[in-house]
Amino acid sequence: MTDVVLSARPILERFSLKGRPALVTGAGQGIGRAFAHALGEAGASVAVVDLDGNLAQVVAGELAQKGIDAIAITADVTKVDQIQHMVDTVVNKWGKLTIAVNNAGVGNWMAAEEITEENWDFISNLNLRAVLFCAQAEGRVMLKAGYGKIINTASISGIIVNTPQKQTVYNTTKAGVIHLSKSLAAEWAPRGVRVNSISPGYTRTKLVDDLLAKPEGQAMLPAWLERTPQGQMVEVTDLQGAVVYLASEVSDSMTGHDLVIDGGYCTW
């Protein structure tokens, strides 16, 4: 009995994203910026989407300097009409949308008894509601094509309860992103669209560094590192391989998965 025939194409070639247009929301800085660079370096054309159009333009310029086909799109992803415009812009530019990374989000530290309606609405609208409606608009294009990759940025905060900081709203929304991704994955798998999520651990970005510099944040980092087996924060570059893997054909049999990258934090 002979073994299954392996692909004639080398493995690194199957990681290539050449000919796969992508969009990344919240790509003007931090994790989203790192994702945009990774996808572009792997061969994708990239739409850099951000609420701040100036940041989007800067990142698109960075990609262009690397010879990557990139455009900047200004969009508020809490607005369904702007989401649709974002998707339409990509399809009009490149004729299709193959990869969508729904990364835009916001965090907060607030005691549960102090949460207001405004706080809940603001965070949940961006972190969860927007992910649904982005995926919906992206999915309609991909379902029609019979193929696509949707990757949602979740967090270890959707798996565990963070300490010592209090962030009930954020935790709840990120848990929702994980289950939303699984639900979409199950529904769309027979039609060729894969939906997965990435859950970063404590990741060094400018926004996180700014929070840690505040008086209430100075005790956080030692506590986080003490609970992390690797004893260090995740860098945005540590996340780049994951987004390329999930966007490429090598992960075509993976859907409904939450990929945790946390330096081992969730093992304890």
Sine and cosine of phi, psi and omega as CSV:
sin_phi,cos_phi,sin_psi,cos_psi,sin_omega,cos_omega
0.00,0.00,0.81,-0.59,-0.01,-1.00
-1.00,0.04,0.46,-0.89,0.00,-1.00
-0.97,0.24,0.23,-0.97,0.03,-1.00
-0.88,0.47,0.66,-0.75,0.01,-1.00
-0.95,0.32,0.78,-0.63,0.02,-1.00
-0.99,0.14,0.32,-0.95,0.02,-1.00
-0.88,0.47,0.63,-0.78,0.05,-1.00
-0.97,0.24,-0.25,0.97,-0.03,-1.00
-1.00,-0.01,0.74,-0.67,-0.01,-1.00
-0.85,0.52,0.47,-0.88,-0.10,-1.00
-0.87,0.49,-0.67,0.75,-0.01,-1.00
-0.92,0.40,-0.51,0.86,0.07,-1.00
-0.92,0.40,-0.55,0.84,0.00,-1.00
-0.97,0.23,-0.23,0.97,0.14,-0.99
-0.99,0.14,-0.24,0.97,-0.08,-1.00
-0.90,0.45,0.61,-0.79,0.05,-1.00
-0.95,-0.32,0.30,0.95,0.01,-1.00
-0.85,0.52,0.74,-0.67,-0.01,-1.00
0.99,0.16,0.19,0.98,-0.02,-1.00
-0.90,-0.44,0.99,-0.12,0.05,-1.00
-0.91,0.42,0.63,-0.78,-0.05,-1.00
-0.73,-0.69,0.44,-0.90,0.21,-0.98
-0.79,-0.62,0.52,-0.85,0.04,-1.00
-0.73,-0.69,0.86,-0.51,0.06,-1.00
-1.00,0.06,0.45,-0.89,-0.06,-1.00
0.88,0.47,0.56,0.83,-0.13,-0.99
-1.00,-0.05,0.12,0.99,-0.03,-1.00
-0.97,0.23,-0.21,0.98,-0.03,-1.00
-0.24,-0.97,0.15,-0.99,0.15,-0.99
0.85,0.53,-0.69,-0.72,-0.06,-1.00
-0.89,0.46,-0.66,0.75,-0.01,-1.00
-0.88,0.47,-0.65,0.76,0.06,-1.00
-0.88,0.48,-0.70,0.71,0.02,-1.00
-0.89,0.46,-0.64,0.77,0.04,-1.00
-0.89,0.46,-0.70,0.72,-0.02,-1.00
-0.87,0.49,-0.69,0.72,0.03,-1.00
-0.90,0.44,-0.68,0.73,-0.03,-1.00
-0.89,0.46,-0.72,0.69,-0.01,-1.00
-0.89,0.45,-0.67,0.74,0.01,-1.00
-0.91,0.41,-0.67,0.74,0.01,-1.00
-0.90,0.44,-0.46,0.89,0.02,-1.00
-0.99,0.11,-0.04,1.00,0.11,-0.99
0.89,-0.45,-0.13,0.99,-0.03,-1.00
-0.97,0.25,0.47,-0.88,0.30,-0.95
-0.99,0.15,0.63,-0.77,-0.19,-0.98
-0.77,-0.63,0.79,-0.61,0.19,-0.98
-1.00,-0.10,0.89,-0.45,0.00,-1.00
-1.00,-0.02,0.94,-0.35,-0.09,-1.00
-0.94,-0.33,0.74,-0.67,0.05,-1.00
-0.39,-0.92,0.46,-0.89,0.10,-1.00
-0.90,0.44,-0.56,0.83,0.04,-1.00
-1.00,-0.04,0.97,-0.23,-0.05,-1.00
-0.88,0.47,-0.52,0.85,0.02,-1.00
-0.91,0.41,-0.67,0.74,0.05,-1.00
-0.90,0.44,-0.66,0.75,0.02,-1.00
-0.87,0.48,-0.66,0.75,0.01,-1.00
-0.90,0.44,-0.66,0.75,0.00,-1.00
-0.88,0.47,-0.73,0.68,-0.03,-1.00
-0.92,0.38,-0.66,0.75,0.07,-1.00
-0.86,0.51,-0.60,0.80,0.07,-1.00
-0.91,0.41,-0.64,0.77,0.05,-1.00
-0.87,0.50,-0.67,0.74,0.01,-1.00
-0.92,0.39,-0.67,0.74,0.00,-1.00
-0.87,0.50,-0.60,0.80,0.02,-1.00
-0.90,0.44,-0.39,0.92,0.06,-1.00
-1.00,-0.01,0.06,1.00,-0.02,-1.00
0.99,0.13,0.29,0.96,-0.02,-1.00
-1.00,-0.03,0.71,-0.71,0.06,-1.00
-0.96,0.28,0.94,-0.35,-0.12,-0.99
-0.62,-0.78,0.52,-0.85,0.11,-0.99
-0.73,-0.68,0.39,-0.92,0.07,-1.00
-0.96,-0.29,0.70,-0.72,0.05,-1.00
-0.78,-0.62,0.80,-0.60,0.09,-1.00
-1.00,-0.02,0.84,-0.55,-0.02,-1.00
-0.43,-0.90,0.64,-0.77,0.18,-0.98
-0.99,-0.13,0.96,-0.27,-0.13,-0.99
-0.98,0.22,0.06,1.00,0.18,-0.98
-1.00,0.07,-0.06,1.00,0.00,-1.00
-0.94,-0.34,0.88,-0.47,-0.09,-1.00
-0.88,0.47,-0.60,0.80,0.00,-1.00
-0.92,0.40,-0.57,0.82,0.03,-1.00
-0.96,0.28,-0.53,0.85,0.11,-0.99
-0.88,0.48,-0.72,0.69,-0.02,-1.00
-0.89,0.45,-0.64,0.77,0.04,-1.00
-0.88,0.48,-0.66,0.75,0.03,-1.00
-0.84,0.54,-0.77,0.64,-0.02,-1.00
-0.91,0.41,-0.69,0.72,0.01,-1.00
-0.87,0.49,-0.62,0.78,0.00,-1.00
-0.88,0.47,-0.68,0.73,0.02,-1.00
-0.90,0.43,-0.73,0.68,-0.02,-1.00
-0.90,0.43,-0.64,0.77,0.03,-1.00
-0.91,0.41,-0.54,0.84,-0.03,-1.00
-0.97,0.23,-0.73,0.68,-0.16,-0.99
-0.89,-0.46,-0.03,1.00,0.07,-1.00
1.00,0.10,-0.16,0.99,0.01,-1.00
-0.25,-0.97,0.17,-0.99,0.11,-0.99
-0.72,-0.70,0.90,-0.43,-0.06,-1.00
-0.96,-0.26,-0.53,0.85,-0.08,-1.00
-0.78,-0.62,0.76,-0.65,0.08,-1.00
-0.74,-0.67,0.83,-0.56,0.03,-1.00
-0.92,-0.40,0.95,-0.32,-0.02,-1.00
-1.00,-0.05,1.00,-0.10,-0.19,-0.98
-0.91,-0.41,-0.36,0.93,-0.08,-1.00
-0.84,0.54,0.70,-0.72,0.01,-1.00
-0.14,-0.99,0.09,-1.00,-0.02,-1.00
-0.56,-0.83,0.53,-0.85,0.03,-1.00
-0.92,-0.38,0.16,-0.99,0.08,-1.00
-0.35,-0.93,0.44,-0.90,0.15,-0.99
-0.86,-0.51,0.91,-0.42,-0.04,-1.00
-0.37,-0.93,0.72,-0.70,0.06,-1.00
-0.89,0.45,0.60,-0.80,-0.09,-1.00
-0.84,0.54,-0.59,0.81,-0.04,-1.00
-0.96,0.28,-0.14,0.99,-0.01,-1.00
-0.97,-0.26,-0.02,1.00,-0.03,-1.00
-0.91,0.42,0.73,-0.69,0.03,-1.00
-0.95,-0.31,0.24,-0.97,0.08,-1.00
-0.86,0.51,-0.65,0.76,-0.02,-1.00
-0.90,0.44,-0.66,0.75,0.01,-1.00
-0.90,0.43,-0.74,0.68,0.02,-1.00
-0.86,0.51,-0.74,0.68,-0.06,-1.00
-0.90,0.43,-0.68,0.73,-0.04,-1.00
-0.89,0.46,-0.75,0.66,-0.07,-1.00
-0.95,0.30,-0.69,0.72,-0.04,-1.00
-0.94,0.34,-0.53,0.85,0.03,-1.00
-0.90,0.43,-0.65,0.76,-0.02,-1.00
-0.99,0.12,-0.70,0.71,-0.13,-0.99
-0.98,0.22,-0.45,0.89,-0.10,-0.99
-0.80,-0.59,-0.82,0.57,-0.02,-1.00
-0.85,0.53,-0.70,0.71,-0.02,-1.00
-0.90,0.44,-0.57,0.82,0.02,-1.00
-0.90,0.43,-0.66,0.75,0.04,-1.00
-0.87,0.49,-0.77,0.63,-0.10,-0.99
-0.96,0.26,-0.46,0.89,0.17,-0.99
-0.91,0.43,-0.75,0.66,-0.01,-1.00
-0.88,0.48,-0.60,0.80,0.02,-1.00
-0.88,0.47,-0.76,0.65,-0.01,-1.00
-0.91,0.41,-0.66,0.75,0.04,-1.00
-0.92,0.39,-0.67,0.74,-0.04,-1.00
-0.89,0.45,-0.59,0.80,0.01,-1.00
-0.86,0.52,-0.65,0.76,0.03,-1.00
-0.93,0.37,-0.72,0.70,-0.06,-1.00
-0.93,0.36,-0.63,0.78,0.02,-1.00
-0.89,0.45,-0.62,0.79,0.04,-1.00
-0.90,0.43,-0.59,0.81,0.01,-1.00
-0.99,0.17,-0.32,0.95,-0.02,-1.00
0.99,0.13,0.22,0.97,-0.01,-1.00
-0.27,-0.96,0.58,-0.81,0.10,-1.00
0.11,-0.99,0.32,-0.95,0.01,-1.00
-0.80,-0.60,0.87,-0.49,0.10,-0.99
-0.92,-0.39,0.78,-0.62,-0.04,-1.00
-0.80,-0.60,0.87,-0.49,-0.03,-1.00
-0.96,-0.28,0.70,-0.71,0.06,-1.00
-0.99,0.13,0.92,-0.39,0.08,-1.00
-0.97,-0.23,-0.70,-0.72,-0.02,-1.00
-0.06,-1.00,0.41,-0.91,0.16,-0.99
-0.88,0.47,-0.30,0.95,0.05,-1.00
-0.92,0.39,-0.26,0.97,0.10,-1.00
-1.00,0.05,-0.08,1.00,-0.05,-1.00
-0.92,-0.39,-0.67,0.75,-0.02,-1.00
-0.84,-0.54,0.18,-0.98,0.11,-0.99
-0.99,-0.15,0.86,-0.50,-0.07,-1.00
-0.93,0.37,0.44,-0.90,0.06,-1.00
-0.50,-0.86,0.56,-0.83,0.14,0.99
-1.00,0.01,-0.12,0.99,-0.04,-1.00
-0.96,0.30,0.45,-0.89,0.00,-1.00
-0.97,-0.25,0.83,-0.55,-0.07,-1.00
-0.46,-0.89,0.84,0.54,-0.07,-1.00
-0.84,0.55,-0.70,0.71,-0.06,-1.00
-0.91,0.41,-0.74,0.67,0.00,-1.00
-0.86,0.51,-0.74,0.67,0.00,-1.00
-0.84,0.55,-0.70,0.72,-0.04,-1.00
-0.90,0.44,-0.68,0.74,-0.01,-1.00
-0.92,0.38,-0.61,0.79,-0.02,-1.00
-0.95,0.31,-0.54,0.84,0.15,-0.99
-0.89,0.46,-0.63,0.78,0.05,-1.00
-0.89,0.45,-0.63,0.78,0.03,-1.00
-0.88,0.47,-0.66,0.75,0.00,-1.00
-0.89,0.46,-0.71,0.70,-0.05,-1.00
-0.97,0.25,-0.54,0.84,0.11,-0.99
-0.87,0.49,-0.70,0.71,0.00,-1.00
-0.87,0.49,-0.68,0.73,0.02,-1.00
-0.91,0.42,-0.64,0.77,-0.02,-1.00
-0.91,0.41,-0.71,0.70,0.05,-1.00
-0.90,0.43,-0.63,0.77,-0.01,-1.00
-0.86,0.51,-0.72,0.69,-0.02,-1.00
-0.91,0.42,-0.62,0.78,-0.05,-1.00
-0.95,0.30,-0.60,0.80,-0.13,-0.99
-0.98,-0.17,-0.14,0.99,-0.03,-1.00
-0.82,0.58,-0.69,0.72,-0.01,-1.00
-0.91,0.42,-0.22,0.97,-0.06,-1.00
-0.94,-0.34,0.25,0.97,0.18,-0.98
1.00,-0.01,0.05,1.00,-0.02,-1.00
-0.97,-0.24,0.83,-0.55,0.01,-1.00
-0.99,-0.16,0.69,-0.73,0.01,-1.00
-0.77,-0.63,0.86,-0.52,0.02,-1.00
-0.72,-0.70,0.16,-0.99,0.07,-1.00
-0.74,-0.68,0.41,-0.91,0.11,-0.99
-0.89,-0.45,0.77,-0.64,0.01,-1.00
-0.91,-0.41,1.00,-0.09,0.07,-1.00
-0.95,0.32,0.48,-0.88,0.20,-0.98
-1.00,0.09,-0.44,-0.90,0.01,-1.00
-0.92,0.39,0.92,-0.38,-0.16,-0.99
-0.90,-0.45,0.72,-0.69,-0.03,-1.00
-0.98,0.22,0.91,-0.41,0.14,-0.99
-0.70,-0.72,0.18,-0.98,0.03,-1.00
-0.87,0.49,-0.64,0.77,-0.01,-1.00
-0.89,0.46,-0.67,0.74,0.02,-1.00
-0.93,0.38,-0.68,0.73,0.04,-1.00
-0.86,0.51,-0.63,0.77,0.02,-1.00
-0.90,0.43,-0.65,0.76,0.03,-1.00
-0.90,0.43,-0.67,0.74,-0.04,-1.00
-0.93,0.37,-0.40,0.92,-0.01,-1.00
-0.97,0.23,-0.30,0.96,0.01,-1.00
-0.96,0.27,0.42,-0.91,-0.03,-1.00
-0.80,0.60,-0.67,0.74,-0.03,-1.00
-0.96,0.28,-0.22,0.98,-0.04,-1.00
-0.99,-0.15,-0.18,0.98,-0.13,-0.99
-0.93,0.37,-0.42,0.91,0.02,-1.00
-1.00,0.05,-0.14,0.99,-0.11,-0.99
-0.95,0.31,-0.77,0.64,-0.12,-0.99
-0.85,0.53,-0.74,0.67,0.03,-1.00
-0.85,0.53,-0.61,0.79,0.01,-1.00
-0.92,0.39,-0.66,0.75,0.01,-1.00
-0.89,0.45,-0.72,0.69,-0.07,-1.00
-0.93,0.37,-0.55,0.83,0.03,-1.00
-0.88,0.47,-0.51,0.86,-0.04,-1.00
-1.00,-0.08,0.06,1.00,-0.02,-1.00
-0.95,-0.30,0.90,-0.44,-0.03,-1.00
-0.79,0.62,-0.62,0.78,0.02,-1.00
-0.97,0.24,-0.24,0.97,0.08,-1.00
0.94,0.34,0.38,0.93,0.02,-1.00
-0.48,-0.88,0.33,-0.94,0.05,-1.00
-0.97,0.25,0.38,-0.92,0.14,-0.99
-0.97,0.25,0.64,-0.77,0.12,-0.99
-0.99,-0.14,0.45,-0.89,-0.02,-1.00
-0.87,0.50,-0.49,0.87,0.03,-1.00
-0.92,0.39,-0.39,0.92,0.05,-1.00
-0.94,0.34,-0.29,0.96,-0.05,-1.00
-1.00,-0.09,-0.25,0.97,-0.16,-0.99
-0.92,0.40,-0.64,0.77,0.00,-1.00
-0.89,0.46,-0.56,0.83,-0.03,-1.00
-0.91,0.41,-0.68,0.74,-0.04,-1.00
-0.94,0.35,-0.58,0.81,0.06,-1.00
-0.92,0.40,-0.68,0.73,0.03,-1.00
-0.85,0.52,-0.76,0.65,-0.04,-1.00
-0.93,0.36,-0.42,0.91,0.00,-1.00
-1.00,0.09,-0.30,0.96,-0.13,-0.99
-0.99,-0.11,0.15,-0.99,-0.03,-1.00
-0.94,0.34,-0.32,0.95,-0.03,-1.00
-0.91,0.41,-0.33,0.94,0.02,-1.00
-0.97,-0.26,0.38,0.92,-0.06,-1.00
-0.89,0.47,-0.34,0.94,0.04,-1.00
-1.00,-0.10,0.15,0.99,0.02,-1.00
-0.94,-0.34,0.84,-0.54,0.14,-0.99
-0.48,-0.88,0.52,-0.86,-0.03,-1.00
0.97,0.24,0.33,0.94,-0.06,-1.00
-0.97,-0.25,0.60,-0.80,0.11,-0.99
-0.95,-0.32,0.92,-0.40,-0.08,-1.00
-1.00,-0.07,0.93,-0.37,-0.07,-1.00
-1.00,-0.04,0.78,-0.63,0.04,-1.00
-0.75,-0.66,0.99,-0.13,-0.22,-0.97
-0.60,-0.80,0.26,0.97,-0.03,-1.00
0.91,0.42,0.29,0.96,0.02,-1.00
1.00,-0.05,0.09,1.00,-0.09,-1.00
-0.80,0.59,-0.68,0.73,-0.09,-1.00
-0.99,0.16,0.02,1.00,0.03,-1.00
-0.99,0.16,-0.33,0.94,-0.02,-1.00
-0.99,-0.17,0.00,0.00,0.00,0.00
